[in-house]
Amino acid sequence: MIIDIVQIVSAIALIIVIILQNRGSGLGAAFGGEGNVYRSRRSVEKVLFQLTIILAVVFFITAFVNILF
């Protein structure tokens, strides 16, 4: 039961973090229209990026544990 709750919360948080990352990029970047070849992540972007990775790992671990039990 606790694993299910953790998985649901991590899924919702992952969706929110991904939406927040895409909010600043605009419609042009969605179709590959971004002009920057390389751009470093700073402050909030970097935190959102790292949080996305952590939440994705937590989600997949809970999904795997949920399959086993």
SVG drawing of the C-alpha trace seen along z (x, -y; Angstrom):
<svg xmlns="http://www.w3.org/2000/svg" viewBox="-2 -31 29 41">
<polyline fill="none" stroke="black" stroke-width="0.4" points="0.0,0.0 2.8,-2.4 4.7,-1.6 1.5,-2.4 1.2,-5.8 4.9,-6.6 4.6,-5.7 1.5,-7.8 3.1,-10.8 6.3,-10.4 4.4,-10.2 2.5,-13.4 5.6,-15.2 7.5,-14.0 4.7,-15.3 4.7,-18.7 8.5,-19.0 8.5,-18.1 5.8,-20.6 7.7,-23.3 10.8,-22.5 9.0,-22.9 7.2,-26.1 10.3,-28.3 11.3,-26.7 8.4,-28.0 6.7,-26.4 9.7,-26.9 11.9,-24.6 9.2,-21.8 9.8,-21.5 13.6,-21.8 13.7,-25.5 16.0,-26.3 19.0,-28.3 21.4,-27.5 23.8,-24.7 25.0,-24.4 23.5,-26.1 24.4,-25.5 21.7,-25.0 21.7,-27.5 20.0,-27.8 16.3,-26.8 16.8,-25.0 19.6,-22.9 17.5,-22.0 14.5,-21.0 16.8,-18.9 18.3,-17.1 14.9,-16.7 13.5,-15.1 16.3,-12.5 15.7,-11.7 12.0,-11.5 12.3,-9.3 14.6,-6.9 12.3,-6.8 9.3,-6.1 11.0,-3.3 12.3,-1.7 8.9,-1.7 7.4,-0.4 9.9,2.5 9.3,3.2 5.5,3.1 5.9,5.7 7.9,8.0 5.3,7.9"/>
</svg>
